[in-house]
Amino acid sequence: MNNPPDINSIEHDTEDVPVLLGELVRLAEKQATALLEQSSLARRRTESTSEVALHSLKTAENAEKQTGMALERTALTREQTRLSTRGSELANIRTELAQERTVHAEERTRLASQRTEMAHRRTSLAEWRSQLAGERTEMGRRRTALSGRRTELAEQRNRLAEGRTELARHRTAAAITRTRLSLERTELAKGRTALALVRTGFACLTLGVTFFRYFGLSMWSLFDGALVLSSILLIYVGGKAYRRSLVAEKSLMGLLSGDQGLVQATFAAKPEH
């Protein structure tokens, strides 16, 4: 047989029903609150995703702009390098032409020396002819007049030979002067080449500093540093070469200050009063 339910247990269960209902209500409220917070979080996540997408688009656009500017900068650097190389080639050509002119001037100097030697020989021959003319004068009275005439002609030849010798000396001095002036032109061309190197170095230095200040620390910083180092090397090499050319030019100016050919040309250029 079944035992009848206990009256005390039934009363106790009846008293716990409101408590359980209250807990169910609180749980329902907590669940609703959690659903609201989940919806808010989902909305915030959607907004964050949109902002991240916009930021990614802006970053991509900036990257494309930086890439275009880097390509333009590379093209400008190549063009500047090509122009600098062309300028160096032209300077080398001018230097070679100056050296060729120097060689020609030395050849002219050698020819002038040979002409001077030949004039000396002609002078000695004229003197020997004068001696023969004197001996012939002693050989006969009839030949005296002719010998005297020959003597006069020999003296005229001597004067002409001396004049030619003096002219040859003037030409020799002028050739030496031209040689020294050609050397000075060569040194000036070397100085211009050195100054072109210094100018190229300063241009590269300015370009490297400008790129560094514009872009800051980036993947191109190594290129900017290499550009600055190469510009410093160009400035050092150009300055050293220019200093050597200045020293050589001063020595040549010292030689030209006492050059006889230049002094004679100066006096010949002055008008007579």
matplotlib code that plots the C-alpha trace (Angstrom):
import matplotlib.pyplot as plt

x = [0.0, 1.1, 2.0, 0.1, 2.1, 3.5, 1.5, 4.7, 6.6, 3.8, 3.6, 7.4, 7.3, 4.4, 6.5, 9.5, 7.5, 7.7, 11.4, 11.9, 9.7, 11.8, 15.0, 13.5, 12.6, 16.1, 17.6, 15.4, 16.4, 20.1, 19.6, 17.9, 20.7, 23.4, 21.5, 21.5, 25.2, 25.9, 24.0, 25.9, 29.2, 28.2, 27.4, 30.7, 32.5, 30.8, 31.8, 35.4, 35.5, 34.3, 36.9, 39.6, 38.5, 38.6, 42.0, 43.3, 42.0, 43.8, 47.0, 46.9, 46.4, 49.3, 51.5, 50.6, 51.5, 54.8, 55.6, 54.9, 57.1, 59.9, 59.8, 60.0, 62.8, 64.7, 64.2, 65.5, 68.5, 69.3, 69.0, 71.2, 73.8, 73.7, 74.3, 77.2, 78.8, 78.3, 79.9, 82.9, 83.3, 83.3, 85.9, 88.1, 87.8, 88.8, 91.8, 92.9, 92.6, 94.7, 97.3, 97.4, 97.9, 100.7, 102.4, 102.0, 103.5, 106.5, 106.9, 106.9, 109.5, 111.7, 111.4, 112.2, 115.3, 116.4, 115.8, 117.9, 120.8, 120.6, 120.7, 123.9, 125.4, 124.5, 126.2, 129.4, 129.3, 128.9, 131.9, 133.9, 132.8, 134.0, 137.4, 137.6, 136.5, 139.5, 141.9, 140.6, 141.1, 144.8, 145.1, 144.6, 143.7, 141.2, 139.4, 139.7, 136.5, 134.6, 135.9, 134.9, 131.5, 131.3, 132.4, 129.6, 127.2, 128.5, 128.1, 124.5, 124.0, 125.5, 123.1, 120.2, 121.4, 121.6, 118.1, 116.8, 118.6, 116.9, 113.6, 114.2, 114.9, 111.7, 109.8, 111.4, 110.4, 106.9, 106.7, 107.7, 105.1, 102.4, 103.5, 103.2, 99.8, 98.6, 99.7, 97.8, 94.7, 95.1, 95.2, 92.2, 90.3, 91.3, 90.1, 86.8, 86.4, 87.2, 84.6, 82.1, 82.7, 82.2, 79.0, 77.7, 78.6, 76.7, 73.7, 73.7, 74.1, 71.2, 69.1, 69.9, 69.1, 65.9, 64.7, 65.6, 63.7, 60.7, 60.3, 62.0, 63.1, 61.8, 63.0, 64.7, 66.9, 69.7, 69.6, 69.6, 72.6, 74.5, 73.7, 75.0, 78.2, 78.8, 78.3, 80.8, 83.3, 82.7, 83.2, 86.5, 87.9, 86.9, 88.3, 91.6, 91.9, 91.0, 93.6, 96.3, 95.2, 95.5, 99.0, 100.0, 98.4, 100.3, 103.5, 102.7, 101.8, 105.1, 106.9, 104.7, 105.5, 109.1, 108.5, 110.5, 108.1, 105.1, 107.1, 108.1, 104.5, 103.4, 105.9, 105.0, 101.3, 101.8, 101.2, 104.1, 103.6]
y = [0.0, 3.5, 5.8, 9.0, 12.3, 14.1, 17.3, 19.1, 18.4, 19.7, 22.9, 23.4, 23.0, 25.5, 28.1, 27.6, 28.4, 32.2, 32.0, 29.9, 32.2, 35.2, 33.5, 32.6, 36.3, 37.4, 34.9, 36.1, 39.7, 38.7, 36.9, 39.9, 42.2, 39.8, 39.7, 43.6, 43.7, 41.1, 43.2, 46.3, 44.5, 43.2, 46.7, 48.1, 45.3, 46.1, 49.8, 48.8, 46.6, 49.5, 51.8, 49.3, 48.8, 52.6, 52.8, 50.0, 51.9, 55.1, 53.2, 51.5, 55.0, 56.4, 53.5, 54.0, 57.7, 57.0, 54.4, 56.9, 59.6, 57.1, 56.2, 59.9, 60.4, 57.5, 58.8, 62.3, 60.7, 58.7, 61.8, 63.9, 61.1, 60.9, 64.7, 64.6, 61.7, 63.7, 66.8, 64.7, 63.3, 66.8, 67.9, 65.0, 65.8, 69.4, 68.2, 65.9, 68.8, 71.0, 68.3, 68.0, 71.8, 71.5, 68.8, 71.0, 74.0, 71.8, 70.8, 74.4, 75.2, 72.4, 73.7, 77.2, 75.9, 74.2, 77.4, 79.3, 76.8, 77.1, 80.9, 80.6, 78.4, 80.9, 83.6, 81.6, 80.9, 84.6, 85.3, 82.7, 84.3, 87.7, 86.2, 84.8, 88.2, 89.8, 87.2, 87.8, 91.5, 91.0, 88.8, 91.6, 95.2, 94.3, 92.1, 94.7, 96.6, 93.4, 92.0, 95.2, 94.8, 91.3, 92.3, 94.9, 92.2, 89.8, 92.4, 93.0, 89.3, 89.2, 91.9, 90.1, 86.8, 88.6, 90.0, 86.5, 85.1, 87.8, 87.0, 83.3, 84.0, 86.1, 83.2, 80.7, 82.9, 83.2, 79.5, 78.9, 81.5, 79.7, 76.4, 77.8, 79.4, 76.0, 74.4, 77.1, 76.5, 72.8, 73.4, 75.7, 73.0, 70.6, 73.1, 73.4, 69.7, 69.6, 72.3, 70.4, 67.4, 69.6, 71.0, 67.5, 66.5, 69.4, 68.7, 65.0, 66.1, 68.5, 65.9, 63.2, 65.6, 66.7, 63.1, 62.3, 65.3, 64.7, 60.9, 60.5, 57.0, 54.6, 51.9, 54.6, 55.8, 53.5, 55.0, 58.5, 57.6, 56.2, 59.3, 61.6, 59.5, 59.5, 63.3, 63.7, 61.6, 63.7, 66.9, 65.6, 64.4, 67.6, 69.9, 68.0, 68.1, 71.8, 72.5, 70.7, 72.7, 76.0, 75.1, 74.3, 77.5, 79.6, 78.0, 78.7, 82.3, 82.7, 81.5, 83.7, 86.8, 86.7, 85.2, 87.0, 86.2, 87.6, 90.8, 91.3, 90.8, 93.3, 96.0, 95.3, 95.7, 99.2, 102.0, 104.3, 108.0]
z = [0.0, -0.7, 2.2, 2.3, 1.7, 4.6, 5.4, 6.6, 3.4, 1.3, 3.3, 3.0, -0.9, -1.1, 0.8, -1.7, -4.8, -4.6, -3.9, -7.0, -9.1, -7.9, -8.9, -12.3, -12.8, -11.8, -14.2, -17.0, -16.3, -16.2, -19.5, -21.1, -19.8, -21.2, -24.6, -24.6, -23.8, -26.5, -29.0, -28.0, -28.3, -31.7, -32.8, -31.5, -33.2, -36.5, -36.1, -35.3, -38.3, -40.5, -39.0, -39.6, -43.2, -43.8, -42.1, -44.4, -47.5, -46.4, -45.6, -49.1, -50.7, -48.8, -49.7, -53.4, -53.1, -51.4, -54.1, -56.9, -55.2, -54.7, -58.4, -59.3, -56.9, -58.5, -62.0, -60.9, -59.3, -62.4, -64.6, -62.3, -62.3, -66.1, -66.4, -63.9, -65.9, -69.1, -67.5, -66.3, -69.8, -71.4, -68.8, -69.7, -73.4, -72.7, -70.7, -73.6, -76.0, -73.8, -73.5, -77.3, -77.6, -75.1, -77.2, -80.3, -78.5, -77.4, -81.0, -82.2, -79.5, -80.8, -84.3, -83.2, -81.5, -84.7, -86.6, -84.1, -84.5, -88.3, -88.0, -85.8, -88.5, -91.2, -89.1, -88.8, -92.5, -93.2, -91.0, -92.9, -96.2, -94.9, -94.2, -97.7, -99.0, -97.2, -98.5, -102.0, -101.6, -100.9, -104.1, -106.6, -107.1, -109.7, -107.3, -104.5, -105.5, -106.0, -102.7, -100.9, -102.4, -101.3, -97.9, -97.7, -98.8, -96.3, -93.5, -94.6, -94.5, -91.0, -89.9, -91.5, -89.9, -86.5, -87.1, -87.9, -84.8, -82.7, -84.2, -83.6, -80.0, -79.7, -81.3, -78.9, -75.9, -77.3, -77.8, -74.2, -73.1, -75.1, -73.5, -70.0, -70.9, -72.2, -69.0, -67.1, -69.2, -68.4, -64.7, -64.9, -66.7, -64.0, -61.4, -63.2, -63.2, -59.4, -58.8, -60.8, -58.6, -55.5, -57.0, -57.7, -54.1, -52.6, -54.8, -53.7, -50.1, -50.4, -52.1, -49.4, -46.5, -48.2, -48.7, -45.1, -43.7, -46.0, -45.5, -42.1, -41.0, -43.5, -45.9, -48.0, -45.1, -46.3, -49.7, -48.2, -46.1, -49.1, -51.0, -48.2, -47.9, -51.7, -51.7, -48.9, -50.8, -54.0, -52.0, -50.5, -53.8, -55.7, -53.0, -52.9, -56.7, -56.7, -54.1, -56.2, -59.3, -57.3, -56.2, -59.8, -61.1, -58.5, -59.6, -63.2, -62.5, -60.7, -63.9, -66.1, -64.0, -65.1, -68.6, -71.3, -74.1, -72.1, -71.2, -74.8, -76.0, -73.4, -74.5, -78.1, -77.4, -75.8, -78.2, -79.0, -77.9]

ax = plt.figure().add_subplot(projection="3d")
ax.plot(x, y, z, "-o")
ax.set_aspect("equal")
plt.show()
